Amino acid sequence: MPRDGVFDESGKAYAEEGQVMLDGPDGVAISMTPDAAEETANELIRAASEARQQIDDRESGASGS
């Protein structure tokens, strides 16, 4: 269940007929080429790392840009 519109559950990905399907929370569903899926995965990993750093900075009282 979302908290302030932010979901804390992951989506599920699977391959079907040469496409990558992603079923996310709240009925989100998309299909991508393998290349688009791989780039999306890289972007999600990058953004997750950045968001964790923002949380760490906020909790430690550090300011950032």
C-alpha positions in Angstrom: 0.0 0.0 0.0 1.4 3.4 -0.9 2.5 5.9 1.8 2.0 9.4 0.6 1.8 8.1 -3.0 5.1 6.3 -2.7 5.1 2.5 -3.1 7.3 0.3 -1.0 6.8 -2.9 -3.0 8.7 -3.8 -6.1 7.5 -4.6 -9.6 7.8 -8.0 -11.1 9.6 -8.4 -14.5 9.5 -11.3 -16.9 10.3 -12.1 -20.5 7.7 -13.0 -23.1 8.1 -13.3 -26.8 11.3 -11.3 -26.9 10.0 -8.5 -24.8 10.4 -7.6 -21.2 7.2 -7.1 -19.3 7.1 -5.1 -16.0 4.1 -5.4 -13.7 4.3 -2.8 -11.0 2.2 -1.8 -8.0 -1.2 -0.2 -8.5 -1.7 -1.8 -11.9 1.3 -0.3 -13.7 2.2 -2.5 -16.6 4.6 -1.8 -19.4 6.5 -3.8 -22.1 10.0 -2.9 -23.4 12.6 -4.1 -25.7 15.5 -5.9 -24.0 17.7 -2.9 -24.6 15.2 -0.5 -23.1 14.7 -2.8 -20.1 18.4 -3.0 -19.5 18.9 0.8 -19.7 15.8 1.3 -17.4 17.3 -1.2 -14.9 20.6 0.8 -14.9 18.7 4.1 -14.4 16.7 2.6 -11.5 19.9 1.4 -9.8 21.5 4.8 -10.3 18.4 6.6 -9.0 18.0 4.3 -6.0 21.6 4.9 -5.0 21.1 8.6 -5.3 17.9 8.5 -3.3 19.6 6.5 -0.5 22.4 9.0 -0.4 19.8 11.8 0.0 18.1 10.0 2.9 21.5 9.5 4.5 22.4 13.1 4.0 19.1 14.2 5.5 19.4 11.9 8.5 22.9 13.1 9.2 22.0 16.8 8.7 24.2 17.3 5.7 23.1 19.6 2.9 23.5 18.8 -0.7 22.5 20.1 -4.1 
